[in-house]
Amino acid sequence: MSILQVEEVTTVLSGKKLLHNISFTLDRGEVLALVGHNGAGKSTLMKTLVHQLEKKSGTITIAGDTDQTNHLLAYKKHLSYLPEEPMLLTELTVMQHFQLYALSYDMNEQSFHHQLDRLVEGFGLQTKLDAYPEELSKGMRQKVQTICAFLPDVSVMLIDEPFIGLDIYAVEFLLEILRERMKAGLSIILTTHQLEMVKDLADTFILLEHGMVKNRGPIMEFDTITRGFDNV
């Protein structure tokens, strides 16, 4: 059963069409890899799905009948987003970011602390809870953003280049919690330049080219699609 339906979505920015009639569905528990060369439209599609970019036409529906256009707040509570670049607020401490996310998703206090304690320890941020973003390295900011994305219990998670900026221990922990969420039935859309990780995590793929779907299928078929695709 599909949890996310994307139908004929087109995104235009400054008069330029970035996405052309994109259509696909994401099943419950499915991990979908978006692949394509730089500029293919992967991050644009992610931003359109989370409404950072507004689609020009088409429909996006989550959890059966929650439409992005008509039920935006309810729609957003069904998904979390881990962007390629951390989007932290300079005036908030690390802990205040976590508290803000908890409030945004109506998390109860017990669930919040249960999730937070393990994530903070796993990413080694115990001593940084009172720090502001400007005091943190890029890798630490990425860890903060990652924890924010994994705090709420959602139906769909969007992950854009999750391993950039993370040290080897953080990558190992991220893979651990990703596999736990996958086993629990979380649906995931991800992009990464590290194709071996994609093949280990994903069930299916969509190949984007110039903002259009060029191909799709089971992840095991990706190797047969094209040659010279080392720099996706």
N, C-alpha and C positions, 0 to 999 in steps of 0.2 A: 504494500500500500504506500502510495507516495505521500510525503510530508511537505514537499515544496513543489509548486508548479510554476514554471516560467514560460509564458506564451507570447511570442512575437514581440519581444522587448527591444526597443530601439532607444539609444541614448545619444543625445546631441549636446555638444558643448562648444560655445562660441561659434556656432554655425557649422561645426564639423561633426559629421556623424561618426561616433566612436564604436557603437554597437549596432549591428544590422539584424533585426528580426531574430533575436536569440530565443530558442525554445528548448526546454528540457525539463525533466522531472527528477526529483531526488527521493528515493525510497527511504522508509524508516530503517535506520541502521546502516545505510549505504555510505561509503566513503568515495567521493567523486574527486578526481584530480583534474584541475584545469591546467592544461599544458599549452605551450606556444612560445614563439620567440618574443623577445622584448618588444613591447608595443603592440602585441597581438590583441590585447583587450582584457587580459586576465584581471588585473587590478581594477579596471573600469567596471567590469561585471560585478566584482565584489562590492565596490562602492555603490553601484546601482542597487544591489540586493539589500544593502543596509541603509539605503536612502541618503547617502552622502552626496550622490549624484542623482538627480531626478530623471526618471525615464521620460522620453518624449511620447512613447506609445507602448501598448502592450499591457499585460497583467502579470502580477506576481502574487501568488497566494500561498499561505502557509497554514498547516494544521487543518486542512480541509476547506475552510471558508473564510479565513482571516486575510482579507485583501490589503495589500500594502497601501493602496490609494485611499480606501474608505475607512480602514481601521488601523492607522499607522502605529499608534501607541501599543495596541494589543499585538500587532504584527511584530514590533521590535522586541517585545518581551518573550517571544518564542525563539529568538536567536541571539547569539553573542558573536563578537567580531574581534579577531586578533589581526590588526593591520601590520603591514611591513615595517612602518615607522611608528614608534610609540607616540600616542596622542595624549600626553599628560598635561595637567593644568599647573602652571608655575606656582600658583598661590596655595595649592593643597599639598600636604605631606603625603608620603606613601600610604600611611594608614588611612588618611582621609579619602584617598582615592578608592581604597577598598570599601570603606563605609558608604561612599557615594554609590558605588555599583550595587551594594547590598540594598540600599534604599530604592534604587532605580528598578530593581527586580523584585521588590517586596519580599526579600529573604527574611526568614525569622532568625532571631539572634542565635539560637542553638545551631541551626544549619550553617549560618555564616561563619561562626567560630570553628565549627568542625572542619569545614572546607579550608578556611584561611590558615589554620594552624599547620596543617599538613603541607599546603602549598608554599607558605613562607619558609618552612624548614627545608623543604625539598629544593627550593631555589636559593637557599642561603641568605635570606634577607632579614633575619631576626634582628640585626643591629641597625637596620635602615628604616624602620617604621616611622620614625620622627623626622626623617630627612626630606628635603624638598627636591624636585626633579633636577634642578641645576647642580645639586651636590652629587649626583649619581653619574656613573659612567654610562655609555650607550647600552652596554650589555645589561647593566642593572635596570635601566629604564625599560628595556625590553622584557626583563623578568617581571617587573611591576605590571606592565601591560598584559603579559601572559596570564598572571594570576587573576587580574580583573576579568579576563575572558573566561577563565575556568571556574570562577566563583558561582555563578548562577546555574541552576538546573534548567536547561533549555532543550528545545527539540532539534535545533540546527545550529552548528558552529561553522563560521567562516574563518579560514586561517590563511593568511597571505604571507608566504615566506617566513614560516615560524622559527627557522633555525638560524637566521642571520643574526649575528651579534652575540649568540649564546656560546658559553664555553662548553667543553665536552661533557662535564657533569650535568649542566643544565639541560643539554640536549638529551642525555640519557633519561633524566627525570621527566622531561616533556614527553618523550616517547612512551614512558611507563604510564603516565596519566592518560595520554591519548588512547593507548590500547585498552585501558580500563574503561574509558568512556565508550569506545567502540563496542566493547563486549557488552556493555550495558544498554546498547541500542541507540546511542547518539548518532545522528546523521551529520556528516561533515563534508564540506567543500574546501579543498586546499590547493594552494599553488606552492611549488618549490622548484628551485633549480637543481636540487639534489635528487635526480631521477631514481636512484636506487632506493631511497627512502619512500618515494612515491609508490614504487612498485611493491614495496613491502607493506604499505599501509592501505592503499586504495583498492577498491573493487572495480571501478570503472573510470574512464577518462573521457574528457571532451577536449579536442584539439581546436584551438582558436587561431584564426589567421585574419589579420586586418579587420578585427571586430566581428567576424562571422564564424559559425561552426563549420569547420572543414571536415572533421571526422569525429567519431565517438565509438565506444565499445568497451568490452571487458579490458581491464588493465593488462592482462596477459597478451593481448593483441597489439599493444602499443609498439613493441619492437618492430613489427612488420609494416608499420604505416609508412615510414619514410626514412631515408638515410640523411646523414648530415644534420641531425637534430640534437647535437650535443650542447647547444647553447640556448636551450629553451628558458 
